[in-house]
Amino acid sequence: MRCAALVAMVLTGVAGPDALAQANAPVQPGQRVRLRSAVAQTPELVGVVEAVRPDTLLVRDDDRSVATAVPLTTVDRLQVSRGRHSHWVSGAGIGFVVGAATGAILGVAGHNESDWIIGPGASAFVGAVLLGPIGAGAGAAVGLMVKTERWETVPLAAAAPGAARGRDGRLSVGVRLAL
C-alpha cells in the first residue's frame, strides 16, 4: 500500500507541476489577450497566447512576428477576448433620432402658411415619420461596419513570486499580492 502511494506521489510530482500550471492557467494557448506588464515592449500588449508555462505567458504581438515572454508576476491586468461584435442596434437608434429630427426641422421649414388644414406641428410629424426610418436604416448600415472587441478581465493568482527583466534591463524580483 505504501509503495503504491509512493509511486503515485512520485508520478504526480514529476508530471504535476506542468499539468497543474495548465489547469490553473488564467488563459490557454490560442486565446487572444490584452495585458499590461512592466516587461512588455508597449504599455499594453495585444496578441495571441502561444504557450502557457507555470510562471510565464508567451504572447505573439499583433504588430510583430516575434513572441514576447511575459512573466505572470509582472502582469498588472490580463484580459481575454470574447469576440468582436457590431453596433447595428445603436447605429439604428442614433440614425432614427437624427433622421426624425432632420425630418421634423424640414417639415416645419417647408410648411406653407396658406395651408390651413395641416399646421406646422403636423408637418413636423410627417417629416419625422418619413425621414426617421431612412435614418435608422443608414445608421444600422454604418453600425454593421463598426466592430469592436469584447474583453473580459481574467483574475490573476492571489500571490505569485517571480523575477523579470524590465524595459530598462534591470532584474526585478518580487511577489504579486492581489487582495
Contacts in CASP RR format, 6 or more apart in sequence:
PFRMAT RR
TARGET T0000
AUTHOR 0000-0000-0000
METHOD contacts of the structure
MODEL  1
MRCAALVAMVLTGVAGPDALAQANAPVQPGQRVRLRSAVAQTPELVGVVE
AVRPDTLLVRDDDRSVATAVPLTTVDRLQVSRGRHSHWVSGAGIGFVVGA
ATGAILGVAGHNESDWIIGPGASAFVGAVLLGPIGAGAGAAVGLMVKTER
WETVPLAAAAPGAARGRDGRLSVGVRLAL
17 54 0 8 1.000
18 54 0 8 1.000
20 54 0 8 1.000
21 52 0 8 1.000
21 53 0 8 1.000
21 54 0 8 1.000
21 55 0 8 1.000
22 52 0 8 1.000
24 157 0 8 1.000
25 52 0 8 1.000
26 72 0 8 1.000
26 78 0 8 1.000
26 154 0 8 1.000
26 155 0 8 1.000
26 156 0 8 1.000
26 157 0 8 1.000
27 33 0 8 1.000
27 49 0 8 1.000
27 52 0 8 1.000
27 57 0 8 1.000
27 78 0 8 1.000
27 80 0 8 1.000
27 154 0 8 1.000
28 49 0 8 1.000
28 52 0 8 1.000
29 49 0 8 1.000
29 50 0 8 1.000
29 51 0 8 1.000
29 52 0 8 1.000
30 48 0 8 1.000
30 49 0 8 1.000
30 50 0 8 1.000
31 48 0 8 1.000
31 49 0 8 1.000
31 80 0 8 1.000
31 81 0 8 1.000
32 46 0 8 1.000
32 47 0 8 1.000
32 48 0 8 1.000
32 49 0 8 1.000
32 80 0 8 1.000
32 81 0 8 1.000
32 83 0 8 1.000
32 149 0 8 1.000
33 45 0 8 1.000
33 46 0 8 1.000
33 47 0 8 1.000
33 48 0 8 1.000
33 49 0 8 1.000
33 57 0 8 1.000
33 59 0 8 1.000
33 78 0 8 1.000
33 79 0 8 1.000
33 80 0 8 1.000
33 81 0 8 1.000
34 44 0 8 1.000
34 45 0 8 1.000
34 46 0 8 1.000
34 47 0 8 1.000
34 78 0 8 1.000
34 79 0 8 1.000
34 81 0 8 1.000
34 151 0 8 1.000
35 44 0 8 1.000
35 45 0 8 1.000
35 57 0 8 1.000
35 59 0 8 1.000
35 70 0 8 1.000
35 75 0 8 1.000
35 76 0 8 1.000
35 77 0 8 1.000
35 78 0 8 1.000
35 79 0 8 1.000
36 43 0 8 1.000
36 44 0 8 1.000
36 45 0 8 1.000
36 75 0 8 1.000
36 76 0 8 1.000
36 77 0 8 1.000
37 45 0 8 1.000
37 70 0 8 1.000
37 71 0 8 1.000
37 74 0 8 1.000
37 75 0 8 1.000
37 76 0 8 1.000
38 74 0 8 1.000
38 76 0 8 1.000
38 164 0 8 1.000
38 166 0 8 1.000
38 167 0 8 1.000
38 172 0 8 1.000
39 68 0 8 1.000
39 70 0 8 1.000
39 71 0 8 1.000
39 74 0 8 1.000
39 164 0 8 1.000
39 165 0 8 1.000
39 166 0 8 1.000
39 167 0 8 1.000
40 68 0 8 1.000
40 70 0 8 1.000
41 61 0 8 1.000
41 64 0 8 1.000
41 68 0 8 1.000
41 167 0 8 1.000
42 61 0 8 1.000
45 59 0 8 1.000
45 61 0 8 1.000
45 68 0 8 1.000
45 70 0 8 1.000
46 61 0 8 1.000
46 62 0 8 1.000
47 59 0 8 1.000
47 60 0 8 1.000
47 61 0 8 1.000
47 62 0 8 1.000
48 59 0 8 1.000
48 60 0 8 1.000
49 57 0 8 1.000
49 58 0 8 1.000
49 59 0 8 1.000
50 58 0 8 1.000
50 59 0 8 1.000
50 60 0 8 1.000
50 67 0 8 1.000
51 57 0 8 1.000
51 58 0 8 1.000
52 58 0 8 1.000
55 71 0 8 1.000
55 72 0 8 1.000
55 73 0 8 1.000
55 160 0 8 1.000
55 162 0 8 1.000
56 69 0 8 1.000
56 70 0 8 1.000
56 71 0 8 1.000
56 72 0 8 1.000
57 69 0 8 1.000
57 70 0 8 1.000
57 72 0 8 1.000
57 75 0 8 1.000
58 67 0 8 1.000
58 68 0 8 1.000
58 69 0 8 1.000
58 70 0 8 1.000
59 67 0 8 1.000
59 68 0 8 1.000
59 70 0 8 1.000
60 66 0 8 1.000
60 67 0 8 1.000
60 68 0 8 1.000
61 67 0 8 1.000
61 68 0 8 1.000
71 162 0 8 1.000
71 163 0 8 1.000
71 164 0 8 1.000
72 156 0 8 1.000
72 157 0 8 1.000
72 160 0 8 1.000
72 176 0 8 1.000
73 160 0 8 1.000
73 161 0 8 1.000
73 162 0 8 1.000
73 163 0 8 1.000
73 164 0 8 1.000
73 174 0 8 1.000
73 175 0 8 1.000
73 176 0 8 1.000
74 164 0 8 1.000
74 166 0 8 1.000
74 172 0 8 1.000
75 156 0 8 1.000
75 176 0 8 1.000
77 153 0 8 1.000
78 153 0 8 1.000
78 154 0 8 1.000
78 156 0 8 1.000
79 151 0 8 1.000
79 152 0 8 1.000
79 153 0 8 1.000
79 154 0 8 1.000
80 151 0 8 1.000
80 152 0 8 1.000
80 154 0 8 1.000
81 149 0 8 1.000
81 150 0 8 1.000
81 151 0 8 1.000
81 152 0 8 1.000
82 150 0 8 1.000
82 151 0 8 1.000
82 152 0 8 1.000
83 149 0 8 1.000
83 150 0 8 1.000
84 147 0 8 1.000
84 148 0 8 1.000
84 149 0 8 1.000
84 150 0 8 1.000
85 147 0 8 1.000
85 148 0 8 1.000
85 150 0 8 1.000
86 143 0 8 1.000
86 144 0 8 1.000
86 145 0 8 1.000
86 146 0 8 1.000
86 147 0 8 1.000
87 143 0 8 1.000
87 144 0 8 1.000
87 146 0 8 1.000
87 147 0 8 1.000
87 148 0 8 1.000
88 139 0 8 1.000
88 140 0 8 1.000
88 141 0 8 1.000
88 143 0 8 1.000
88 144 0 8 1.000
89 140 0 8 1.000
90 143 0 8 1.000
91 139 0 8 1.000
91 140 0 8 1.000
91 142 0 8 1.000
91 143 0 8 1.000
92 136 0 8 1.000
92 137 0 8 1.000
92 139 0 8 1.000
92 140 0 8 1.000
92 143 0 8 1.000
93 136 0 8 1.000
93 139 0 8 1.000
94 139 0 8 1.000
95 132 0 8 1.000
95 135 0 8 1.000
95 136 0 8 1.000
95 137 0 8 1.000
95 138 0 8 1.000
95 139 0 8 1.000
95 140 0 8 1.000
96 132 0 8 1.000
96 133 0 8 1.000
96 135 0 8 1.000
96 136 0 8 1.000
96 139 0 8 1.000
98 135 0 8 1.000
99 128 0 8 1.000
99 131 0 8 1.000
99 132 0 8 1.000
99 134 0 8 1.000
99 135 0 8 1.000
99 136 0 8 1.000
100 127 0 8 1.000
100 128 0 8 1.000
100 129 0 8 1.000
100 131 0 8 1.000
100 132 0 8 1.000
100 135 0 8 1.000
101 128 0 8 1.000
102 131 0 8 1.000
103 124 0 8 1.000
103 127 0 8 1.000
103 128 0 8 1.000
103 130 0 8 1.000
103 131 0 8 1.000
103 132 0 8 1.000
104 124 0 8 1.000
104 125 0 8 1.000
104 127 0 8 1.000
104 128 0 8 1.000
105 124 0 8 1.000
106 127 0 8 1.000
106 131 0 8 1.000
107 120 0 8 1.000
107 123 0 8 1.000
107 124 0 8 1.000
107 126 0 8 1.000
107 127 0 8 1.000
108 120 0 8 1.000
108 121 0 8 1.000
108 123 0 8 1.000
108 124 0 8 1.000
110 123 0 8 1.000
111 118 0 8 1.000
111 119 0 8 1.000
111 120 0 8 1.000
111 121 0 8 1.000
111 123 0 8 1.000
111 124 0 8 1.000
118 126 0 8 1.000
155 178 0 8 1.000
156 176 0 8 1.000
156 178 0 8 1.000
157 176 0 8 1.000
157 178 0 8 1.000
158 177 0 8 1.000
158 178 0 8 1.000
159 175 0 8 1.000
159 176 0 8 1.000
159 177 0 8 1.000
159 178 0 8 1.000
160 175 0 8 1.000
160 176 0 8 1.000
161 174 0 8 1.000
161 175 0 8 1.000
162 173 0 8 1.000
162 174 0 8 1.000
162 175 0 8 1.000
163 171 0 8 1.000
163 172 0 8 1.000
163 173 0 8 1.000
163 174 0 8 1.000
164 171 0 8 1.000
164 172 0 8 1.000
165 171 0 8 1.000
165 172 0 8 1.000
166 172 0 8 1.000
END
